[in-house]
Amino acid sequence: MQTKTLCLAVLSRSDASGYEIKKTLEEAPFSHFQDTSFGSIYPALAKLADDGLVDFREEAQDKRPDKKVYAITEAGREALVHDLKQPPDPDRYRSDFLFVLYLGDLLPRDHLLRVVDERIAWYEQKLENMAGCEAALAEAPATQQFVHGMGVTVYSACLDYLKSHRHMLASGGQEALVAE
C-alpha cells in the first residue's frame, strides 16, 4: 500500500498532523497492516496537498514552529476509495523470529527454547490485549470486527502451534511435522 493511501486512510478517520499520522500508523490496528516512516509521510502529504486530496491549516504552538494539521478533501475520499478498490498485493510475511528458528540448529538448545517461550508469551499478551478491545468493537463496523477476528484466529493458531510443537525443538530430534 502506498504511503499516500495510508495517510488518506488515517485522515478519513480524523484530521491529524504528520506526527499524529505516524503515531497512528505505529499503533494497532494500523501497525498490523503496513510499515512507513516519517521520511515518507511528509513527502506524501505534500503531494496529496498539491493534488488537492488534503487541505491543511497551521496551528500555533508555544516555543515551537506552527504545526500543520491535515484534513482529507472530498477528492481525497474518492481517491482513497479508488485505491481501496484495487486488488491488494499478495501479503509479504517477514519474521526475524522465523529466521532465527530456521537457523536454530546453529544455536544452543536452551537459547532456542527461550526464544520460543518468549514468543509464546508475546502471543499470549497480544491475544490478551486483543480481548480487551472486544467491548469497543461491539459498536465498530462489521469490517473491523472481521479483521479483529481474523487477527485473533491467526495469533491463536501460531500460539497453538508453538505450544503443541515445542517438544520438537526440546528433543532435538528430526520428527516430521504433522498437522494436528
Backbone hydrogen bonds in HBPLUS format (Angstrom, degrees):
<---DONOR---> <-ACCEPTOR-->    atom                        ^
c    i                          cat <-CA-CA->   ^        H-A-AA   ^      H-
h    n   atom  resd res      DA  || num        DHA   H-A  angle D-A-AA Bond
n    s   type  num  typ     dist DA aas  dist angle  dist       angle   num
A0005-THR N   A0002-GLN O   3.06 MM   3  5.33 120.2  2.43 102.3 116.0     1
A0006-LEU N   A0002-GLN O   3.09 MM   4  6.50 155.3  2.15 149.4 156.8     2
A0007-CYS N   A0003-THR O   2.88 MM   4  6.17 158.8  1.93 154.6 159.7     3
A0008-LEU N   A0004-LYS O   2.99 MM   4  6.25 161.5  2.03 148.0 153.0     4
A0009-ALA N   A0005-THR O   2.88 MM   4  6.10 151.1  1.97 146.1 154.4     5
A0010-VAL N   A0006-LEU O   3.07 MM   4  6.41 159.4  2.12 150.4 154.2     6
A0011-LEU N   A0007-CYS O   2.94 MM   4  6.17 166.9  1.95 154.4 158.5     7
A0012-SER N   A0008-LEU O   2.82 MM   4  5.94 127.1  2.10 140.8 154.4     8
A0012-SER N   A0009-ALA O   3.26 MM   3  5.11 135.4  2.47  91.0 103.1     9
A0013-ARG N   A0010-VAL O   3.05 MM   3  5.55 154.4  2.12 110.9 118.7    10
A0016-ALA N   A0070-TYR O   3.03 MM  54  5.35 149.7  2.13 140.7 149.6    11
A0070-TYR N   A0016-ALA O   2.76 MM  54  5.35 163.4  1.78 137.0 135.8    12
A0021-ILE N   A0017-SER O   2.88 MM   4  6.17 151.1  1.96 151.0 159.3    13
A0022-LYS N   A0018-GLY O   2.98 MM   4  6.25 163.3  2.01 150.9 154.7    14
A0023-LYS N   A0019-TYR O   2.94 MM   4  6.23 162.5  1.97 152.4 157.0    15
A0024-THR N   A0020-GLU O   2.94 MM   4  6.09 155.9  2.00 143.8 150.4    16
A0025-LEU N   A0021-ILE O   2.94 MM   4  6.21 155.5  2.00 152.3 159.0    17
A0026-GLU N   A0022-LYS O   3.03 MM   4  6.26 127.9  2.31 140.8 154.9    18
A0026-GLU N   A0023-LYS O   3.14 MM   3  5.05 135.4  2.35  93.3 105.8    19
A0027-GLU N   A0024-THR O   3.25 MM   3  5.31 151.1  2.34 100.1 108.4    20
A0031-SER N   A0027-GLU O   2.89 MM   4  5.06 156.7  1.95 122.6 126.9    21
A0032-HIS N   A0029-PRO O   3.05 MM   3  5.76 157.7  2.10 121.8 128.3    22
A0033-PHE N   A0030-PHE O   2.92 MM   3  5.41 160.1  1.96 117.4 124.0    23
A0040-SER N   A0037-SER O   3.00 MM   3  5.37 149.8  2.09 106.3 115.3    24
A0041-ILE N   A0037-SER O   3.01 MM   4  6.29 144.2  2.14 148.1 159.3    25
A0042-TYR N   A0038-PHE O   3.39 MM   4  6.42 170.5  2.40 158.5 156.2    26
A0044-ALA N   A0040-SER O   3.21 MM   4  6.18 150.7  2.30 136.4 144.8    27
A0045-LEU N   A0041-ILE O   2.85 MM   4  6.13 157.3  1.90 156.3 162.8    28
A0046-ALA N   A0042-TYR O   3.01 MM   4  6.21 156.5  2.07 147.5 153.6    29
A0047-LYS N   A0043-PRO O   2.99 MM   4  6.22 158.5  2.04 146.7 152.1    30
A0048-LEU N   A0044-ALA O   2.85 MM   4  6.08 159.0  1.89 150.8 157.2    31
A0049-ALA N   A0045-LEU O   2.89 MM   4  6.07 153.7  1.96 146.1 153.0    32
A0050-ASP N   A0046-ALA O   2.91 MM   4  6.15 159.3  1.95 147.1 153.0    33
A0051-ASP N   A0047-LYS O   2.93 MM   4  6.11 146.1  2.04 145.8 154.9    34
A0053-LEU N   A0048-LEU O   2.81 MM   5  5.05 152.2  1.89 163.2 157.9    35
A0052-GLY N   A0049-ALA O   3.04 MM   3  5.05 159.6  2.08 104.4 110.5    36
A0073-THR N   A0053-LEU O   3.04 MM  20  5.36 170.2  2.05 132.2 130.3    37
A0055-ASP N   A0071-ALA O   2.83 MM  16  5.29 158.3  1.88 155.3 162.0    38
A0071-ALA N   A0055-ASP O   2.82 MM  16  5.29 155.0  1.88 148.6 150.7    39
A0057-ARG N   A0069-VAL O   2.96 MM  12  5.39 150.0  2.05 141.7 149.7    40
A0069-VAL N   A0057-ARG O   2.82 MM  12  5.39 165.1  1.84 159.6 164.5    41
A0059-GLU N   A0067-LYS O   2.71 MM   8  5.07 160.9  1.74 148.5 155.0    42
A0067-LYS N   A0059-GLU O   2.76 MM   8  5.07 165.8  1.78 152.1 151.2    43
A0077-ARG N   A0073-THR O   2.92 MM   4  6.34 149.0  2.01 149.2 157.1    44
A0078-GLU N   A0074-GLU O   3.00 MM   4  6.33 157.6  2.05 149.1 155.0    45
A0079-ALA N   A0075-ALA O   2.92 MM   4  6.14 152.8  2.00 141.9 149.7    46
A0080-LEU N   A0076-GLY O   2.85 MM   4  6.07 154.0  1.91 146.8 154.1    47
A0081-VAL N   A0077-ARG O   2.95 MM   4  6.21 166.5  1.97 151.9 154.9    48
A0082-HIS N   A0078-GLU O   2.89 MM   4  6.10 157.4  1.94 145.8 152.7    49
A0083-ASP N   A0079-ALA O   2.88 MM   4  6.14 160.8  1.92 149.9 154.4    50
A0084-LEU N   A0080-LEU O   2.88 MM   4  6.12 155.1  1.94 151.7 159.1    51
A0085-LYS N   A0081-VAL O   3.02 MM   4  6.22 130.1  2.28 142.4 154.6    52
A0085-LYS N   A0082-HIS O   3.17 MM   3  5.24 137.9  2.36  97.4 109.1    53
A0086-GLN N   A0083-ASP O   3.20 MM   3  5.45 156.6  2.25 105.3 112.3    54
A0099-PHE N   A0095-SER O   3.11 MM   4  6.33 152.0  2.19 141.6 149.7    55
A0100-VAL N   A0096-ASP O   2.93 MM   4  6.21 159.4  1.97 153.6 157.8    56
A0101-LEU N   A0097-PHE O   2.97 MM   4  6.28 162.3  2.00 151.7 156.9    57
A0102-TYR N   A0098-LEU O   2.79 MM   4  5.90 157.0  1.84 146.6 153.2    58
A0103-LEU N   A0099-PHE O   3.20 MM   4  6.45 149.5  2.29 144.6 151.2    59
A0104-GLY N   A0101-LEU O   2.93 MM   3  4.56 160.3  1.97 104.3 106.9    60
A0106-LEU N   A0103-LEU O   3.01 MM   3  5.94 168.2  2.02 127.3 131.0    61
A0107-LEU N   A0104-GLY O   2.99 MM   3  5.20 164.0  2.02 111.8 117.0    62
A0111-HIS N   A0108-PRO O   3.05 MM   3  5.40 122.8  2.39 106.1 120.2    63
A0112-LEU N   A0108-PRO O   3.07 MM   4  6.40 163.3  2.09 157.9 162.9    64
A0113-LEU N   A0109-ARG O   2.92 MM   4  6.16 161.6  1.95 155.9 160.5    65
A0114-ARG N   A0110-ASP O   3.03 MM   4  6.15 147.8  2.14 136.9 145.7    66
A0115-VAL N   A0111-HIS O   2.95 MM   4  6.29 153.0  2.02 150.9 158.0    67
A0116-VAL N   A0112-LEU O   3.06 MM   4  6.39 158.1  2.11 147.9 153.5    68
A0117-ASP N   A0113-LEU O   2.80 MM   4  6.02 162.1  1.83 149.9 155.3    69
A0118-GLU N   A0114-ARG O   2.86 MM   4  6.03 153.1  1.93 146.9 154.0    70
A0119-ARG N   A0115-VAL O   3.03 MM   4  6.29 147.6  2.14 141.5 150.4    71
A0120-ILE N   A0116-VAL O   2.86 MM   4  6.17 151.8  1.94 150.9 159.4    72
A0121-ALA N   A0117-ASP O   3.00 MM   4  6.27 161.8  2.03 146.3 150.5    73
A0122-TRP N   A0118-GLU O   2.90 MM   4  6.13 145.6  2.02 138.2 148.4    74
A0123-TYR N   A0119-ARG O   2.89 MM   4  6.17 163.6  1.92 154.5 156.7    75
A0124-GLU N   A0120-ILE O   2.95 MM   4  6.22 160.4  1.99 151.2 157.2    76
A0125-GLN N   A0121-ALA O   2.95 MM   4  6.15 154.9  2.01 145.4 151.8    77
A0126-LYS N   A0122-TRP O   2.89 MM   4  6.17 161.8  1.92 153.0 158.3    78
A0127-LEU N   A0123-TYR O   2.90 MM   4  6.09 164.8  1.93 153.8 157.4    79
A0128-GLU N   A0124-GLU O   2.96 MM   4  6.14 148.7  2.06 140.9 149.9    80
A0129-ASN N   A0125-GLN O   2.88 MM   4  6.15 160.0  1.92 152.9 158.1    81
A0130-MET N   A0126-LYS O   2.86 MM   4  6.12 154.5  1.92 148.4 156.1    82
A0131-ALA N   A0127-LEU O   2.89 MM   4  6.08 148.7  1.99 141.9 150.2    83
A0132-GLY N   A0128-GLU O   3.13 MM   4  6.44 141.6  2.29 140.3 150.1    84
A0132-GLY N   A0129-ASN O   3.12 MM   3  5.11 124.2  2.44  92.7 107.0    85
A0133-CYS N   A0130-MET O   3.01 MM   3  5.18 152.3  2.09 103.4 112.2    86
A0134-GLU N   A0131-ALA O   3.27 MM   3  5.45 158.2  2.32 105.9 112.2    87
A0137-LEU N   A0133-CYS O   3.05 MM   4  6.27 143.8  2.19 149.2 160.2    88
A0138-ALA N   A0135-ALA O   3.25 MM   3  5.48 151.7  2.33 102.2 110.2    89
A0140-ALA N   A0137-LEU O   2.92 MM   3  4.71 150.0  2.01  99.5 109.4    90
A0144-GLN N   A0141-PRO O   3.02 MM   3  5.49 124.5  2.34 109.4 121.9    91
A0145-GLN N   A0141-PRO O   3.14 MM   4  6.53 156.6  2.19 151.2 158.4    92
A0146-PHE N   A0142-ALA O   2.82 MM   4  5.97 153.8  1.89 148.2 155.4    93
A0147-VAL N   A0143-THR O   3.05 MM   4  6.31 160.4  2.09 146.1 150.1    94
A0148-HIS N   A0144-GLN O   2.98 MM   4  6.12 161.2  2.01 145.6 151.1    95
A0149-GLY N   A0145-GLN O   2.90 MM   4  6.11 161.7  1.93 148.3 153.4    96
A0150-MET N   A0146-PHE O   2.90 MM   4  6.19 152.2  1.98 148.4 156.5    97
A0151-GLY N   A0147-VAL O   2.88 MM   4  6.13 158.4  1.93 150.6 156.5    98
A0152-VAL N   A0148-HIS O   2.92 MM   4  6.23 160.1  1.96 154.6 159.7    99
A0153-THR N   A0149-GLY O   2.96 MM   4  6.14 155.3  2.02 143.4 150.4   100
A0154-VAL N   A0150-MET O   2.92 MM   4  6.18 160.4  1.96 153.8 158.2   101
A0155-TYR N   A0151-GLY O   2.95 MM   4  6.11 175.6  1.95 156.7 158.2   102
A0156-SER N   A0152-VAL O   2.85 MM   4  5.87 157.0  1.90 145.3 152.7   103
A0157-ALA N   A0153-THR O   2.94 MM   4  6.06 156.0  1.99 144.2 150.7   104
A0158-CYS N   A0154-VAL O   2.98 MM   4  6.26 161.3  2.01 153.5 158.3   105
A0159-LEU N   A0155-TYR O   2.90 MM   4  6.09 163.5  1.93 150.3 155.2   106
A0160-ASP N   A0156-SER O   2.82 MM   4  6.00 165.5  1.84 151.3 155.6   107
A0161-TYR N   A0157-ALA O   2.92 MM   4  6.08 158.1  1.97 147.1 153.1   108
A0162-LEU N   A0158-CYS O   2.96 MM   4  6.20 168.5  1.97 154.9 157.4   109
A0163-LYS N   A0159-LEU O   2.99 MM   4  6.20 165.0  2.01 154.9 159.0   110
A0164-SER N   A0160-ASP O   2.90 MM   4  5.99 165.1  1.92 151.6 156.1   111
A0165-HIS N   A0161-TYR O   2.89 MM   4  5.82 131.9  2.12 148.7 159.2   112
A0166-ARG N   A0162-LEU O   3.00 MM   4  5.51 117.3  2.40 138.4 146.2   113
A0168-MET N   A0165-HIS O   2.99 MM   3  5.67 153.2  2.06 118.8 125.6   114
A0169-LEU N   A0166-ARG O   2.94 MM   3  5.58 133.8  2.16 116.4 127.0   115
A0170-ALA N   A0166-ARG O   3.09 MM   4  6.40 154.3  2.16 147.5 155.4   116
A0171-SER N   A0167-HIS O   2.88 MM   4  5.92 156.1  1.94 148.5 152.3   117
